[in-house]
């Protein structure tokens, strides 16, 4: 609860201008990578002076960390809201997968920024909050898989291992997925779900 209050308080203190700068920063980080991006790059892309950028943010690390922190907070609530309360475990796992991928598709730059340097946040409290959120996110998926195992819907798989397999498939999409070509991200993940939930072995 205190983590949620901290996040809401931080968000309330972020001005519209600062949020706009964070959006631009996410795009530049996604395009150039963290190491190759400078404060000058972000200020130039935003059409503002470096002095104004430093008025809102202490450093490049601060910008990057805020982007990553916000992305993880919004991802987890976005996915949770789309998991049905009723229905089969398979339906819930699929909903989890599709929701996570929809968020990736809608917030691709922030996702890439958050994924590329998860451990680089200079603010220890913020990093620990992100780690706690990630564990909660992974635990939620494991619980959905465990539900299917316990009610006989799934084979007796290890929920943690199955969860890691699912999240790895989604998390690495940013390395190769091109939204301008072929299937949408959601169509791809629905195919992932078909394979994982149906299995490759022909019965």
NUDREN-699257 format. One record per residue (C-alpha): z, y, x; residue in three letters. Coordinates in pm, 1 decimal. Each point is the difference from the previous one (the first is absolute). Layout:
BEGIN
<c3=Z	c2=Y	c1=X	residu=ALA>
...
This chain:
BEGIN
<c3=0.0	c2=0.0	c1=0.0	residu=UNK>
<c3=88.5	c2=244.2	c1=277.9	residu=UNK>
<c3=-338.4	c2=-66.8	c1=164.9	residu=UNK>
<c3=-178.8	c2=94.4	c1=-322.5	residu=UNK>
<c3=208.2	c2=317.3	c1=-27.4	residu=UNK>
<c3=-83.2	c2=88.9	c1=360.5	residu=UNK>
<c3=-369.6	c2=-50.6	c1=-68.9	residu=UNK>
<c3=5.3	c2=211.4	c1=-316.8	residu=UNK>
<c3=188.8	c2=277.0	c1=176.2	residu=UNK>
<c3=-247.8	c2=-0.8	c1=287.6	residu=UNK>
<c3=-292.4	c2=7.4	c1=-241.5	residu=UNK>
<c3=149.6	c2=291.7	c1=-192.9	residu=UNK>
<c3=22.1	c2=196.1	c1=323.6	residu=UNK>
<c3=-367.0	c2=-58.3	c1=81.4	residu=UNK>
<c3=-215.4	c2=290.9	c1=-113.5	residu=UNK>
<c3=-349.0	c2=-34.0	c1=-143.4	residu=UNK>
<c3=-136.2	c2=142.9	c1=325.8	residu=UNK>
<c3=190.8	c2=-253.8	c1=205.5	residu=UNK>
<c3=-122.1	c2=-286.3	c1=-220.3	residu=UNK>
<c3=-357.8	c2=122.8	c1=44.6	residu=UNK>
<c3=48.4	c2=5.3	c1=376.9	residu=UNK>
<c3=139.8	c2=-352.8	c1=-10.9	residu=UNK>
<c3=-307.2	c2=-119.9	c1=-190.9	residu=UNK>
<c3=-225.8	c2=155.0	c1=261.6	residu=UNK>
<c3=213.7	c2=-141.9	c1=279.1	residu=UNK>
<c3=-27.7	c2=-349.0	c1=-151.5	residu=UNK>
<c3=-378.3	c2=27.3	c1=-1.5	residu=UNK>
<c3=-16.0	c2=116.1	c1=362.1	residu=UNK>
<c3=243.4	c2=-267.6	c1=119.8	residu=UNK>
<c3=-203.2	c2=-265.7	c1=-183.1	residu=UNK>
<c3=-325.6	c2=124.0	c1=154.1	residu=UNK>
<c3=114.9	c2=61.7	c1=357.8	residu=UNK>
<c3=314.4	c2=-208.3	c1=39.5	residu=UNK>
<c3=347.2	c2=125.5	c1=77.3	residu=UNK>
<c3=-32.5	c2=42.7	c1=376.9	residu=UNK>
<c3=-333.1	c2=186.4	c1=-16.4	residu=UNK>
<c3=114.1	c2=243.6	c1=-270.2	residu=UNK>
<c3=152.4	c2=333.7	c1=96.5	residu=UNK>
<c3=171.1	c2=275.2	c1=-195.0	residu=UNK>
<c3=-308.1	c2=211.1	c1=72.2	residu=UNK>
<c3=-221.1	c2=-264.1	c1=-165.9	residu=UNK>
<c3=209.9	c2=12.1	c1=-316.4	residu=UNK>
<c3=24.8	c2=378.9	c1=-10.3	residu=UNK>
<c3=-376.4	c2=33.9	c1=54.8	residu=UNK>
<c3=-80.2	c2=-249.2	c1=-276.5	residu=UNK>
<c3=239.2	c2=181.4	c1=-232.6	residu=UNK>
<c3=-132.3	c2=344.1	c1=92.4	residu=UNK>
<c3=344.2	c2=129.0	c1=96.5	residu=UNK>
<c3=161.0	c2=116.3	c1=322.6	residu=UNK>
<c3=211.8	c2=-230.4	c1=215.3	residu=UNK>
<c3=286.9	c2=243.1	c1=-58.7	residu=UNK>
<c3=-17.9	c2=-62.6	c1=-375.2	residu=UNK>
<c3=-15.8	c2=-375.5	c1=60.2	residu=UNK>
<c3=313.3	c2=19.5	c1=215.9	residu=UNK>
<c3=167.6	c2=206.3	c1=-272.0	residu=UNK>
<c3=-15.9	c2=-304.7	c1=-227.0	residu=UNK>
<c3=31.7	c2=-282.4	c1=254.8	residu=UNK>
<c3=189.7	c2=-39.5	c1=325.0	residu=UNK>
<c3=-267.0	c2=-206.4	c1=175.0	residu=UNK>
<c3=-290.8	c2=-239.9	c1=-33.7	residu=UNK>
<c3=255.5	c2=-281.2	c1=-15.9	residu=UNK>
<c3=169.9	c2=173.6	c1=-292.7	residu=UNK>
<c3=-328.8	c2=26.0	c1=-192.3	residu=UNK>
<c3=-85.6	c2=-362.8	c1=64.6	residu=UNK>
<c3=344.6	c2=-122.1	c1=-96.8	residu=UNK>
<c3=1.1	c2=194.4	c1=-326.4	residu=UNK>
<c3=-342.6	c2=-140.0	c1=-91.2	residu=UNK>
<c3=117.3	c2=-354.0	c1=68.8	residu=UNK>
<c3=333.1	c2=46.0	c1=-179.4	residu=UNK>
<c3=-164.7	c2=139.2	c1=-312.1	residu=UNK>
<c3=-268.5	c2=-269.4	c1=-3.8	residu=UNK>
<c3=249.9	c2=-285.8	c1=4.8	residu=UNK>
<c3=219.5	c2=158.8	c1=-267.4	residu=UNK>
<c3=-292.2	c2=50.8	c1=-236.6	residu=UNK>
<c3=-153.1	c2=-340.4	c1=70.6	residu=UNK>
<c3=308.7	c2=-194.8	c1=-99.0	residu=UNK>
<c3=61.2	c2=186.3	c1=-324.7	residu=UNK>
<c3=-373.0	c2=-14.9	c1=-85.0	residu=UNK>
<c3=-7.5	c2=-378.1	c1=38.4	residu=UNK>
<c3=327.7	c2=-62.9	c1=-181.4	residu=UNK>
<c3=-117.9	c2=190.5	c1=-306.4	residu=UNK>
<c3=-303.9	c2=-228.7	c1=-27.3	residu=UNK>
<c3=169.9	c2=-338.8	c1=17.8	residu=UNK>
<c3=28.3	c2=-132.4	c1=-357.7	residu=UNK>
<c3=346.2	c2=-85.3	c1=-124.0	residu=UNK>
<c3=-138.1	c2=-300.5	c1=-187.7	residu=UNK>
<c3=-266.3	c2=-251.5	c1=89.1	residu=UNK>
<c3=-55.1	c2=-271.3	c1=257.0	residu=UNK>
<c3=98.5	c2=26.4	c1=364.8	residu=UNK>
<c3=-369.1	c2=-14.2	c1=89.8	residu=UNK>
<c3=-69.0	c2=303.3	c1=-219.3	residu=UNK>
<c3=285.9	c2=188.8	c1=162.4	residu=UNK>
<c3=-110.1	c2=-85.8	c1=355.3	residu=UNK>
<c3=-355.5	c2=104.1	c1=-80.5	residu=UNK>
<c3=125.4	c2=325.0	c1=-152.8	residu=UNK>
<c3=203.5	c2=67.7	c1=315.8	residu=UNK>
<c3=-304.8	c2=-61.2	c1=220.4	residu=UNK>
<c3=-238.8	c2=210.1	c1=-207.3	residu=UNK>
<c3=247.6	c2=287.4	c1=-35.2	residu=UNK>
<c3=61.8	c2=12.0	c1=375.6	residu=UNK>
<c3=-373.7	c2=2.5	c1=61.4	residu=UNK>
<c3=-63.9	c2=269.6	c1=-259.4	residu=UNK>
<c3=253.8	c2=215.9	c1=181.3	residu=UNK>
<c3=-177.4	c2=-71.1	c1=329.0	residu=UNK>
<c3=-332.4	c2=97.7	c1=-154.5	residu=UNK>
<c3=138.6	c2=321.4	c1=-151.4	residu=UNK>
<c3=200.6	c2=106.1	c1=308.0	residu=UNK>
<c3=-201.0	c2=-154.1	c1=282.7	residu=UNK>
<c3=67.6	c2=268.2	c1=263.0	residu=UNK>
<c3=376.1	c2=-3.3	c1=-55.0	residu=UNK>
<c3=2.5	c2=-381.7	c1=-1.6	residu=UNK>
<c3=-182.5	c2=-13.0	c1=332.8	residu=UNK>
<c3=228.6	c2=263.2	c1=149.3	residu=UNK>
<c3=309.0	c2=-187.7	c1=-117.6	residu=UNK>
<c3=-131.3	c2=-336.3	c1=121.0	residu=UNK>
<c3=-115.1	c2=100.9	c1=347.1	residu=UNK>
<c3=337.2	c2=116.2	c1=132.9	residu=UNK>
<c3=270.1	c2=-133.8	c1=-227.6	residu=UNK>
<c3=267.7	c2=10.4	c1=270.6	residu=UNK>
<c3=-77.7	c2=345.2	c1=144.0	residu=UNK>
<c3=215.2	c2=217.0	c1=-230.1	residu=UNK>
<c3=228.4	c2=217.8	c1=220.1	residu=UNK>
<c3=247.6	c2=36.2	c1=-286.8	residu=UNK>
<c3=219.8	c2=-310.5	c1=14.5	residu=UNK>
<c3=131.7	c2=32.1	c1=-355.6	residu=UNK>
<c3=-352.3	c2=36.6	c1=-139.6	residu=UNK>
<c3=-120.7	c2=-301.1	c1=198.2	residu=UNK>
<c3=290.4	c2=-212.4	c1=-120.4	residu=UNK>
<c3=-76.0	c2=103.0	c1=-357.5	residu=UNK>
<c3=-363.2	c2=-104.7	c1=41.9	residu=UNK>
<c3=103.7	c2=-335.2	c1=146.5	residu=UNK>
<c3=239.5	c2=-56.1	c1=-291.9	residu=UNK>
<c3=-276.7	c2=83.4	c1=-246.9	residu=UNK>
<c3=-241.2	c2=-238.4	c1=170.0	residu=UNK>
<c3=255.4	c2=-279.8	c1=-16.3	residu=UNK>
<c3=57.5	c2=72.5	c1=-368.4	residu=UNK>
<c3=-376.1	c2=-6.5	c1=-59.6	residu=UNK>
<c3=-39.0	c2=-333.1	c1=180.7	residu=UNK>
<c3=303.4	c2=-140.9	c1=-181.4	residu=UNK>
<c3=-151.8	c2=93.6	c1=-335.7	residu=UNK>
<c3=-314.1	c2=-197.4	c1=76.1	residu=UNK>
<c3=200.0	c2=-297.6	c1=128.5	residu=UNK>
<c3=204.1	c2=1.7	c1=-319.9	residu=UNK>
<c3=-317.1	c2=-14.2	c1=-210.0	residu=UNK>
<c3=-126.4	c2=-295.5	c1=204.0	residu=UNK>
<c3=340.5	c2=-169.3	c1=-20.0	residu=UNK>
<c3=-7.9	c2=41.6	c1=-378.2	residu=UNK>
<c3=-324.4	c2=-197.8	c1=-10.8	residu=UNK>
<c3=138.2	c2=-271.4	c1=229.9	residu=UNK>
<c3=320.6	c2=-41.1	c1=-198.6	residu=UNK>
<c3=-171.6	c2=-21.3	c1=-338.2	residu=UNK>
<c3=-253.9	c2=-254.8	c1=129.0	residu=UNK>
<c3=-296.4	c2=232.8	c1=-24.9	residu=UNK>
<c3=-55.7	c2=7.2	c1=379.4	residu=UNK>
<c3=19.7	c2=-270.8	c1=263.1	residu=UNK>
<c3=318.5	c2=-13.7	c1=206.6	residu=UNK>
<c3=-114.1	c2=264.2	c1=248.8	residu=UNK>
<c3=224.8	c2=215.8	c1=217.0	residu=UNK>
<c3=15.8	c2=334.1	c1=-189.6	residu=UNK>
<c3=50.0	c2=198.3	c1=322.6	residu=UNK>
<c3=-299.7	c2=-158.1	c1=171.9	residu=UNK>
<c3=-220.9	c2=34.8	c1=-307.3	residu=UNK>
<c3=108.4	c2=362.5	c1=-37.4	residu=UNK>
<c3=-87.2	c2=78.3	c1=361.6	residu=UNK>
<c3=-343.9	c2=-155.2	c1=-49.4	residu=UNK>
<c3=-66.2	c2=216.0	c1=-307.1	residu=UNK>
<c3=123.1	c2=322.1	c1=156.9	residu=UNK>
<c3=-189.4	c2=-63.8	c1=323.1	residu=UNK>
<c3=-324.5	c2=-29.9	c1=-195.0	residu=UNK>
<c3=63.8	c2=331.0	c1=-175.5	residu=UNK>
<c3=148.3	c2=190.7	c1=294.2	residu=UNK>
<c3=-292.7	c2=-73.3	c1=230.6	residu=UNK>
<c3=-270.0	c2=106.6	c1=-244.3	residu=UNK>
<c3=-3.8	c2=348.2	c1=149.8	residu=UNK>
<c3=-140.7	c2=-149.9	c1=321.4	residu=UNK>
<c3=-324.4	c2=-112.2	c1=-158.7	residu=UNK>
<c3=-30.7	c2=115.5	c1=-361.1	residu=UNK>
<c3=-272.0	c2=257.7	c1=-68.6	residu=UNK>
<c3=27.7	c2=156.0	c1=-347.6	residu=UNK>
<c3=-367.0	c2=99.1	c1=18.8	residu=UNK>
<c3=-122.0	c2=-359.2	c1=25.9	residu=UNK>
<c3=20.9	c2=-307.9	c1=-217.6	residu=UNK>
<c3=298.4	c2=-86.9	c1=-215.8	residu=UNK>
<c3=285.7	c2=230.7	c1=-90.6	residu=UNK>
<c3=337.4	c2=-61.1	c1=163.9	residu=UNK>
<c3=134.7	c2=-132.7	c1=-330.3	residu=UNK>
<c3=-291.5	c2=-243.5	c1=-38.6	residu=UNK>
<c3=61.9	c2=-130.2	c1=350.8	residu=UNK>
<c3=369.8	c2=-55.6	c1=-63.5	residu=UNK>
<c3=-68.5	c2=-170.2	c1=-331.3	residu=UNK>
<c3=-209.6	c2=-246.6	c1=201.0	residu=UNK>
<c3=291.0	c2=-38.0	c1=241.7	residu=UNK>
<c3=222.3	c2=-76.8	c1=-298.1	residu=UNK>
<c3=-248.4	c2=-255.2	c1=-136.0	residu=UNK>
<c3=-0.5	c2=-180.1	c1=335.0	residu=UNK>
<c3=375.0	c2=14.9	c1=56.1	residu=UNK>
<c3=100.3	c2=-89.8	c1=-353.7	residu=UNK>
<c3=-275.0	c2=-259.0	c1=-49.8	residu=UNK>
<c3=-5.3	c2=-148.0	c1=347.4	residu=UNK>
<c3=-300.6	c2=-102.5	c1=208.2	residu=UNK>
<c3=35.2	c2=-373.6	c1=-60.6	residu=UNK>
<c3=-226.9	c2=-133.6	c1=-274.4	residu=UNK>
<c3=209.8	c2=-197.8	c1=-247.3	residu=UNK>
